[in-house]
Amino acid sequence: PKVTIDRVPSAFTNDARREQILKELDESKAQIIVLLGDKPIQYFLKQMTGCVENSLAEFVNKHGYGQAVQMTIMHRQYNVIPLVHPRQAASLGRSDPEWHNVHSGWKLL
């Protein structure tokens, strides 16, 4: 049968959901945001900060893997740590072995 699920889930792709996430961040008083994979960078971080990176690979090339980068989101400072999606980290399904290797060597300092 024809697929009826959107190819890109709307979890981060609309303003209403981004506003919900901002509210949750504010209520939690979080200081660290961990992003898993490309999509949160593309659909949340880029929209909220204007960062120029479009993917985890671009973020890693600029800042290093798993490095906390201080960013302002809606007038609050956060340490943002982009990591690979858990599927990549665990080498599940169609995954890139290089991302698994990079993640395996990473330690949060």
C-alpha positions as CSV (number, residue, x, y, z in Angstrom):
1,P,0.0,0.0,0.0
2,K,1.0,3.6,-0.5
3,V,2.9,5.2,2.4
4,T,0.7,7.6,4.4
5,I,3.3,8.8,7.0
6,D,5.1,12.0,6.2
7,R,8.7,11.5,5.1
8,V,9.9,14.1,7.6
9,P,7.9,14.1,10.9
10,S,6.7,17.5,12.0
11,A,8.3,17.1,15.4
12,F,10.6,20.1,14.8
13,T,9.4,21.4,11.5
14,N,6.7,23.8,12.6
15,D,6.6,27.0,14.8
16,A,4.1,25.6,17.2
17,R,6.3,22.6,18.1
18,R,9.4,24.9,18.4
19,E,7.4,27.1,20.8
20,Q,6.5,24.1,22.9
21,I,10.1,23.0,23.1
22,L,11.1,26.5,24.1
23,K,8.5,26.5,26.9
24,E,9.7,23.1,28.1
25,L,13.3,24.3,28.1
26,D,12.3,27.4,30.1
27,E,10.3,25.4,32.6
28,S,13.1,22.8,33.1
29,K,15.7,25.5,33.7
30,A,18.0,23.3,31.7
31,Q,21.5,24.6,31.0
32,I,22.5,21.9,28.5
33,I,20.8,20.8,25.3
34,V,21.8,17.5,23.7
35,L,20.8,17.2,20.0
36,L,20.8,13.8,18.4
37,G,21.5,13.8,14.7
38,D,20.9,16.2,11.9
39,K,17.2,16.9,12.2
40,P,17.3,18.9,15.5
41,I,20.1,21.0,14.1
42,Q,18.2,21.7,10.9
43,Y,14.7,22.2,12.3
44,F,15.3,23.6,15.8
45,L,18.8,25.0,16.4
46,K,19.2,26.7,13.0
47,Q,15.7,28.2,13.4
48,M,16.3,29.4,17.0
49,T,19.9,30.6,16.8
50,G,20.5,31.3,13.1
51,C,23.6,29.0,13.2
52,V,25.1,28.4,9.8
53,E,25.6,24.6,10.3
54,N,23.0,22.5,8.5
55,S,24.2,19.1,9.7
56,L,26.0,17.3,12.5
57,A,29.0,16.9,10.1
58,E,29.2,20.7,9.6
59,F,28.9,21.3,13.3
60,V,31.6,18.7,14.0
61,N,33.9,20.3,11.4
62,K,33.6,23.7,13.1
63,H,33.4,22.8,16.8
64,G,34.6,19.2,17.2
65,Y,32.5,16.1,18.1
66,G,30.5,16.3,21.3
67,Q,31.9,19.7,22.3
68,A,29.6,22.0,24.3
69,V,29.0,25.2,22.3
70,Q,27.5,28.1,24.2
71,M,24.5,29.5,22.3
72,T,21.7,32.0,23.1
73,I,18.2,30.8,22.5
74,M,15.4,33.2,23.3
75,H,17.7,35.4,25.5
76,R,19.0,32.4,27.6
77,Q,22.4,30.8,27.4
78,Y,22.7,27.1,26.8
79,N,25.5,24.7,26.3
80,V,24.5,22.8,23.1
81,I,26.0,19.4,22.5
82,P,25.2,17.8,19.2
83,L,25.8,14.0,19.0
84,V,25.0,11.3,16.5
85,H,21.6,9.7,16.6
86,P,21.6,6.6,18.8
87,R,21.0,4.4,15.7
88,Q,24.3,5.7,14.3
89,A,26.1,5.4,17.6
90,A,25.1,1.7,17.9
91,S,25.7,0.9,14.3
92,L,22.1,-0.2,13.8
93,G,20.5,-0.5,10.3
94,R,21.9,1.7,7.6
95,S,24.5,3.5,9.6
96,D,27.9,5.0,8.9
97,P,30.6,3.1,10.7
98,E,32.7,6.3,10.9
99,W,30.0,8.0,13.1
100,H,30.0,4.9,15.4
101,N,33.8,5.2,15.7
102,V,33.7,8.9,16.4
103,H,31.0,8.5,19.0
104,S,32.8,5.5,20.6
105,G,35.8,7.6,21.3
106,W,33.9,10.5,22.7
107,K,33.8,11.3,26.4
108,L,31.9,14.2,28.0
109,L,34.4,16.3,29.9
